[in-house]
Amino acid sequence: MDETRSNTPVANYDGPPDYRVIGRHAVFPQTSHDEIERINFLAQMNRHLAARVVPGVKAAYDARVAPRFEAEQGRPIANRHEARKALLKDPAFQTWSALRRMTMEQRQQAGRWTAIRQRERLARLAAELTDGDDRLRLDPSLAIPRYVAAVDHHCMPGSYHQEAFPGDVTNGANYDHAGFVTTSGLLGKYSDGGGHAVARWVKRNLPDFKPRTILEIGGTVGHSSLPLAQAFPEAAMTVVDLGAPVLRYGLARAKSLGVDNIRFVQASGEDLSMFADASFDWIQTTMFLHELSSTALRNIFAETRRLVRPGGIVLHVEQPQYAPDMPLFEQAMRDWDAFYNNEPFWSRMHEMDLDAAMLAAGFEQDKLIHGGVTAVVDRELFPDAADDDTEDYGRKAAWHVIGAIG
């Protein structure tokens, strides 16, 4: 027996799982051998950049960037904007940034091509599952607001809403099947680890809470919504989104996965006047606020206040806000999405005082909610992940929760 075998790259590999283990359903795109390997490469590159390259950028910041700034300016870096601009001059950051942008563009090219080459078949499958089902409510007259229409979010051509022909589900299929690249499998076979985390958080922290109606705003294909519907099967789950392609795909996906207590409605979260006051026990957004203009965010907060029932909850799940105790290097690196990943509202949203925005919408100070959630680990993908709720890069992801009791 070769005693050095345990030190081989294969034995020590700690990257993303193979894409072939991804969960599939009736409208999940078919993938060829070459398409699978392209996705595997990009997922592994993303993991490598985060786990191996970013520490090098941090070392360069500490050893070169910050000292050079202080020598030139006669003072330390004062804020994330100065940190980002100083980083732009350093080759370590330049290399990481270029590679990260490349992986995002190639992820969209790879995922979109797979969906496009079979888009008629996927549309037909979705139609067979959804035609005549009143749980899909589309509004062809709905105007797409400029803050959405002008942006290909995270480099996705056409964002969530554009369609090439009647019944198109291409953007939903792309978003669903190739999201594995961005998450590196962190969210499990069905990309739903975040939704399961929120459901678990609610059951742990509000054990007596028994929602009968749940609304997710900006729920796209239902990655976060289906786990809520599954965790509370007596509740009626409603998903609202601007994009018809993701909603068509979302209901077809839900039905093929056996989740029936859910409906998908095309509407703007800024105007949910089709729902009466106090219609929902639970209102949720998941990694959605950072894609909103400041005006839209305020309008949506006001709508959630109107729609939540007394004693109900509103929860917003996001990456952490910028705060004085967050290192400037981390803030600058997080800001990358605003400048190079087609997320123009990222910076503004993460520097907002969300507590103040909740109060301005009519929520009460003593009823605000703060917490954290950690993605529920898919044991089939990461059998050796830690059992606690700490973030464990490569196996789990964590987010912050802000919300209120109605």
C-alpha positions as CSV (number, residue, x, y, z in Angstrom):
1,M,0.0,0.0,0.0
2,D,1.3,3.5,-0.9
3,E,1.5,5.3,2.4
4,T,1.6,8.7,0.6
5,R,-1.8,8.1,-0.9
6,S,-3.6,10.1,1.9
7,N,-1.6,13.2,0.8
8,T,-2.7,13.2,-2.8
9,P,-4.9,16.0,-4.1
10,V,-7.8,13.6,-4.6
11,A,-7.7,12.4,-1.0
12,N,-7.4,15.9,0.4
13,Y,-10.0,17.5,-1.9
14,D,-12.4,19.7,0.0
15,G,-14.1,21.5,-2.8
16,P,-17.7,21.6,-4.0
17,P,-19.5,18.3,-4.6
18,D,-19.9,17.0,-8.1
19,Y,-22.7,18.6,-10.0
20,R,-24.1,15.2,-10.9
21,V,-25.5,14.9,-7.3
22,I,-27.8,18.0,-7.9
23,G,-31.5,17.4,-7.2
24,R,-33.6,17.1,-10.3
25,H,-37.3,17.6,-11.0
26,A,-39.6,17.6,-14.0
27,V,-38.6,20.9,-15.5
28,F,-34.9,20.8,-14.5
29,P,-32.7,21.2,-17.6
30,Q,-31.0,18.2,-19.1
31,T,-27.2,18.6,-19.0
32,S,-24.6,16.9,-21.2
33,H,-21.2,15.6,-20.0
34,D,-19.5,18.8,-21.2
35,E,-22.0,21.1,-19.6
36,I,-21.6,19.3,-16.3
37,E,-17.9,19.6,-16.4
38,R,-18.1,23.3,-17.2
39,I,-20.3,23.9,-14.2
40,N,-18.0,21.8,-12.0
41,F,-15.0,23.8,-13.1
42,L,-16.7,27.1,-12.4
43,A,-18.0,26.0,-9.0
44,Q,-14.5,24.8,-8.0
45,M,-13.0,28.1,-9.3
46,N,-15.5,30.1,-7.2
47,R,-14.5,28.0,-4.1
48,H,-10.8,28.4,-4.9
49,L,-11.1,32.2,-5.2
50,A,-12.9,32.5,-1.9
51,A,-10.9,30.0,0.1
52,R,-7.4,30.4,-1.4
53,V,-7.2,33.7,-3.3
54,V,-9.0,36.1,-1.0
55,P,-6.6,35.4,1.9
56,G,-3.8,36.5,-0.4
57,V,-5.7,39.7,-1.2
58,K,-6.0,40.3,2.6
59,A,-2.3,39.7,3.1
60,A,-1.6,42.2,0.3
61,Y,-4.0,44.7,1.9
62,D,-2.2,44.4,5.2
63,A,1.3,44.4,3.8
64,R,1.1,46.8,0.9
65,V,-2.2,48.6,0.3
66,A,-2.9,50.0,3.8
67,P,0.8,51.0,4.5
68,R,1.1,52.6,1.1
69,F,-2.1,54.7,1.6
70,E,-0.9,55.8,5.0
71,A,2.5,56.8,3.7
72,E,1.0,58.8,0.9
73,Q,-1.9,60.4,2.9
74,G,-0.3,60.7,6.3
75,R,-3.2,58.9,7.9
76,P,-4.9,55.4,7.9
77,I,-7.6,54.4,5.5
78,A,-10.8,56.0,6.9
79,N,-13.7,54.1,5.2
80,R,-14.6,51.3,2.8
81,H,-14.6,53.7,-0.2
82,E,-10.9,54.6,0.4
83,A,-10.1,50.9,1.0
84,R,-11.7,49.9,-2.3
85,K,-10.0,52.6,-4.3
86,A,-6.6,51.7,-2.7
87,L,-7.2,48.0,-3.5
88,L,-7.9,48.8,-7.1
89,K,-4.2,49.6,-7.6
90,D,-2.9,46.3,-6.2
91,P,-2.3,43.3,-8.5
92,A,-3.6,40.8,-6.0
93,F,-7.0,42.5,-5.9
94,Q,-6.9,43.0,-9.7
95,T,-6.3,39.3,-10.3
96,W,-9.0,38.2,-7.8
97,S,-11.5,40.7,-9.2
98,A,-10.9,39.8,-12.8
99,L,-11.2,36.0,-12.1
100,R,-14.4,36.5,-10.1
101,R,-16.0,38.5,-12.8
102,M,-15.0,35.9,-15.3
103,T,-16.5,33.1,-13.3
104,M,-19.8,35.0,-13.0
105,E,-20.0,35.8,-16.7
106,Q,-19.1,32.2,-17.7
107,R,-21.6,30.9,-15.2
108,Q,-24.3,32.8,-16.9
109,Q,-23.1,31.8,-20.4
110,A,-22.9,28.1,-19.4
111,G,-26.3,28.1,-17.6
112,R,-28.1,30.1,-20.1
113,W,-26.9,28.1,-23.1
114,T,-28.0,24.9,-21.5
115,A,-31.5,26.4,-20.9
116,I,-31.7,28.1,-24.3
117,R,-30.9,25.0,-26.4
118,Q,-33.9,23.2,-24.8
119,R,-36.1,26.2,-24.1
120,E,-39.1,25.0,-26.2
121,R,-39.1,21.6,-24.5
122,L,-38.8,23.2,-21.0
123,A,-41.7,25.6,-21.8
124,R,-43.8,22.7,-23.0
125,L,-43.1,20.7,-19.8
126,A,-43.9,23.8,-17.6
127,A,-47.1,24.4,-19.6
128,E,-48.2,20.8,-19.1
129,L,-47.9,21.2,-15.4
130,T,-49.3,24.7,-15.0
131,D,-51.9,25.5,-17.8
132,G,-55.3,26.0,-16.2
133,D,-53.9,25.9,-12.7
134,D,-55.2,29.0,-10.8
135,R,-52.1,28.9,-8.6
136,L,-50.2,30.7,-11.4
137,R,-51.5,34.2,-11.8
138,L,-49.7,36.3,-14.4
139,D,-50.3,39.9,-15.3
140,P,-49.1,40.7,-18.9
141,S,-49.9,44.4,-18.3
142,L,-47.5,44.7,-15.3
143,A,-44.9,47.4,-15.9
144,I,-41.4,46.4,-15.0
145,P,-39.9,49.2,-13.0
146,R,-36.7,50.8,-14.2
147,Y,-34.6,49.7,-11.3
148,V,-35.2,46.1,-12.5
149,A,-35.5,46.6,-16.3
150,A,-32.2,48.5,-16.5
151,V,-30.1,45.8,-14.8
152,D,-29.0,42.3,-15.8
153,H,-28.7,41.2,-12.1
154,H,-25.5,39.3,-11.3
155,C,-24.7,39.3,-15.1
156,M,-27.9,37.3,-15.9
157,P,-29.0,38.4,-19.4
158,G,-32.6,39.6,-19.1
159,S,-32.6,39.3,-15.4
160,Y,-35.6,37.4,-14.0
161,H,-38.3,38.9,-16.2
162,Q,-37.4,39.0,-19.9
163,E,-38.9,36.3,-22.1
164,A,-38.3,35.5,-25.8
165,F,-41.7,33.8,-26.6
166,P,-45.0,33.1,-24.9
167,G,-44.6,30.6,-22.1
168,D,-40.8,31.0,-21.9
169,V,-39.2,29.7,-18.7
170,T,-35.5,30.0,-19.8
171,N,-34.5,32.5,-17.2
172,G,-36.1,30.5,-14.4
173,A,-34.3,27.3,-15.7
174,N,-31.0,29.1,-15.9
175,Y,-31.3,30.6,-12.4
176,D,-32.3,27.2,-10.9
177,H,-29.8,24.8,-12.4
178,A,-26.6,26.8,-12.7
179,G,-26.9,28.6,-9.3
180,F,-24.8,25.7,-8.2
181,V,-21.8,27.6,-9.5
182,T,-22.3,30.6,-7.3
183,T,-23.2,28.6,-4.2
184,S,-20.7,25.7,-4.8
185,G,-23.3,23.4,-3.4
186,L,-23.6,25.3,-0.1
187,L,-27.4,25.4,-0.3
188,G,-27.9,21.7,-1.0
189,K,-29.3,19.6,-3.9
190,Y,-32.3,21.9,-4.4
191,S,-30.6,25.2,-3.5
192,D,-33.0,25.5,-0.6
193,G,-30.7,25.4,2.4
194,G,-31.5,29.1,3.1
195,G,-35.3,28.5,3.2
196,H,-34.9,25.5,5.5
197,A,-32.7,27.6,7.7
198,V,-35.4,30.3,8.1
199,A,-38.1,27.7,8.8
200,R,-35.8,26.2,11.5
201,W,-35.1,29.6,13.0
202,V,-38.8,30.4,13.2
203,K,-39.6,27.1,14.9
204,R,-36.8,27.5,17.4
205,N,-37.4,31.1,18.3
206,L,-41.2,31.3,17.9
207,P,-42.3,27.8,18.9
208,D,-46.0,28.8,19.3
209,F,-46.2,30.5,16.0
210,K,-48.6,28.7,13.6
211,P,-48.9,30.6,10.4
212,R,-51.9,30.0,8.2
213,T,-50.8,32.4,5.4
214,I,-47.2,33.1,4.3
215,L,-46.0,35.6,1.6
216,E,-42.6,35.7,0.1
217,I,-41.8,38.9,-2.0
218,G,-39.2,38.4,-4.7
219,G,-39.3,34.7,-4.4
220,T,-38.3,33.9,-8.0
221,V,-38.5,30.1,-8.6
222,G,-39.2,29.3,-4.9
223,H,-35.9,28.2,-3.6
224,S,-36.6,29.8,-0.3
225,S,-40.4,29.5,-0.5
226,L,-40.9,25.8,-0.9
227,P,-39.1,24.9,2.4
228,L,-41.5,27.3,4.3
229,A,-44.5,25.6,2.6
230,Q,-43.1,22.2,3.5
231,A,-42.3,23.1,7.1
232,F,-45.8,24.6,7.6
233,P,-48.1,22.4,5.5
234,E,-51.2,23.8,7.0
235,A,-50.3,27.3,5.7
236,A,-51.1,28.7,2.3
237,M,-47.9,30.0,0.7
238,T,-47.9,32.9,-1.8
239,V,-44.8,33.8,-3.9
240,V,-44.8,37.2,-5.5
241,D,-42.3,38.3,-8.2
242,L,-42.1,40.6,-11.2
243,G,-40.8,37.9,-13.6
244,A,-43.3,35.7,-15.5
245,P,-40.6,33.2,-16.6
246,V,-39.5,32.5,-13.0
247,L,-43.1,32.2,-11.8
248,R,-44.1,29.7,-14.5
249,Y,-41.0,27.7,-13.8
250,G,-41.5,28.0,-10.1
251,L,-45.0,26.5,-10.0
252,A,-44.0,23.7,-12.3
253,R,-41.0,23.0,-10.1
254,A,-43.1,23.0,-7.0
255,K,-45.7,20.7,-8.4
256,S,-43.1,18.2,-9.6
257,L,-41.5,18.2,-6.2
258,G,-44.9,17.5,-4.5
259,V,-45.4,20.9,-2.9
260,D,-49.0,21.9,-3.4
261,N,-49.8,24.5,-0.7
262,I,-48.2,27.3,-2.8
263,R,-49.2,29.8,-5.5
264,F,-47.1,32.1,-7.7
265,V,-48.4,35.6,-8.5
266,Q,-46.9,38.2,-10.8
267,A,-46.9,41.6,-9.1
268,S,-44.6,44.3,-7.8
269,G,-43.9,44.2,-4.1
270,E,-44.4,47.9,-4.1
271,D,-48.0,47.6,-4.9
272,L,-49.8,44.5,-3.5
273,S,-53.2,46.1,-3.5
274,M,-54.7,42.8,-4.7
275,F,-54.3,41.6,-1.1
276,A,-56.4,43.1,1.7
277,D,-54.9,44.6,4.8
278,A,-53.7,42.1,7.4
279,S,-53.8,39.2,4.9
280,F,-50.6,37.4,6.0
281,D,-49.3,35.9,9.2
282,W,-45.8,35.8,7.9
283,I,-44.1,37.9,5.2
284,Q,-40.6,37.0,4.0
285,T,-37.8,38.3,1.7
286,T,-34.6,36.3,1.2
287,M,-31.6,38.0,-0.4
288,F,-33.9,40.4,-2.1
289,L,-33.5,43.8,-0.5
290,H,-30.1,44.5,-2.1
291,E,-31.8,44.4,-5.5
292,L,-34.1,47.2,-4.7
293,S,-33.8,51.0,-5.2
294,S,-34.1,52.9,-1.9
295,T,-37.5,54.1,-2.9
296,A,-38.7,50.6,-3.8
297,L,-37.4,49.3,-0.5
298,R,-39.3,51.9,1.5
299,N,-42.5,51.2,-0.5
300,I,-42.1,47.4,0.1
301,F,-41.6,47.9,3.8
302,A,-44.8,50.0,3.9
303,E,-46.7,47.2,2.1
304,T,-45.4,44.6,4.5
305,R,-46.6,46.7,7.4
306,R,-50.1,47.0,5.8
307,L,-50.3,43.3,5.0
308,V,-49.0,41.6,8.2
309,R,-51.6,40.6,10.7
310,P,-51.4,41.7,14.3
311,G,-49.0,39.3,16.0
312,G,-47.6,38.1,12.6
313,I,-44.0,38.4,11.6
314,V,-42.0,40.1,8.8
315,L,-38.5,38.7,8.2
316,H,-35.8,40.0,5.8
317,V,-32.8,37.7,5.3
318,E,-29.6,39.4,3.9
319,Q,-25.9,39.4,4.2
320,P,-24.8,41.6,7.2
321,Q,-25.1,45.4,7.1
322,Y,-21.9,47.5,7.1
323,A,-21.2,48.5,10.7
324,P,-18.3,50.1,12.6
325,D,-17.1,46.8,13.9
326,M,-16.8,45.3,10.4
327,P,-13.2,45.6,9.1
328,L,-12.8,48.0,6.3
329,F,-11.2,45.3,4.2
330,E,-14.3,43.1,4.5
331,Q,-16.5,46.0,3.7
332,A,-14.5,46.9,0.6
333,M,-14.5,43.3,-0.6
334,R,-18.3,43.0,-0.1
335,D,-18.7,46.2,-2.0
336,W,-17.4,44.4,-5.1
337,D,-20.9,43.2,-6.0
338,A,-22.0,46.8,-6.4
339,F,-19.3,47.8,-8.9
340,Y,-18.5,44.6,-10.8
341,N,-21.5,42.2,-10.4
342,N,-24.4,44.2,-11.7
343,E,-25.9,44.9,-8.2
344,P,-26.1,48.7,-8.2
345,F,-28.1,49.0,-5.0
346,W,-25.8,46.7,-3.0
347,S,-23.7,49.4,-1.3
348,R,-26.6,51.7,-0.5
349,M,-28.8,49.0,1.0
350,H,-26.0,47.5,3.1
351,E,-25.2,50.9,4.6
352,M,-28.8,51.8,5.4
353,D,-30.2,51.9,8.9
354,L,-32.8,49.1,8.3
355,D,-34.2,49.5,11.9
356,A,-35.0,53.2,11.0
357,A,-36.6,52.1,7.7
358,M,-38.7,49.6,9.6
359,L,-39.8,52.2,12.1
360,A,-40.6,54.6,9.3
361,A,-42.9,52.0,7.8
362,G,-44.9,51.9,11.0
363,F,-43.3,49.0,12.9
364,E,-42.6,49.5,16.7
365,Q,-39.2,49.7,18.2
366,D,-39.8,47.1,20.9
367,K,-41.1,44.6,18.3
368,L,-38.1,44.6,15.9
369,I,-36.4,41.3,15.4
370,H,-32.7,40.6,14.9
371,G,-31.1,37.3,14.5
372,G,-29.0,35.0,12.3
373,V,-29.6,31.9,10.3
374,T,-27.2,29.3,9.0
375,A,-28.0,27.2,6.0
376,V,-29.2,23.7,6.8
377,V,-26.6,21.3,5.7
378,D,-27.4,18.8,3.0
379,R,-25.8,15.7,4.6
380,E,-25.8,13.9,1.2
381,L,-23.4,16.5,-0.1
382,F,-21.4,17.3,3.1
383,P,-21.7,14.4,5.5
384,D,-18.8,15.7,7.6
385,A,-20.0,19.2,8.1
386,A,-20.2,20.6,11.7
387,D,-23.4,20.0,13.6
388,D,-23.6,23.5,15.2
389,D,-24.9,26.7,13.6
390,T,-21.5,28.3,13.0
391,E,-20.5,29.3,9.5
392,D,-18.3,26.7,8.0
393,Y,-17.0,27.8,4.6
394,G,-17.4,25.2,1.9
395,R,-20.2,23.5,3.7
396,K,-22.6,26.1,5.2
397,A,-23.5,29.7,4.6
398,A,-24.9,32.2,7.1
399,W,-27.1,35.3,6.9
400,H,-28.5,38.0,9.1
401,V,-32.2,38.4,9.8
402,I,-34.0,41.7,10.5
403,G,-37.7,42.0,10.9
404,A,-40.6,42.8,13.2
405,I,-43.7,41.5,14.9
406,G,-46.8,43.1,13.5
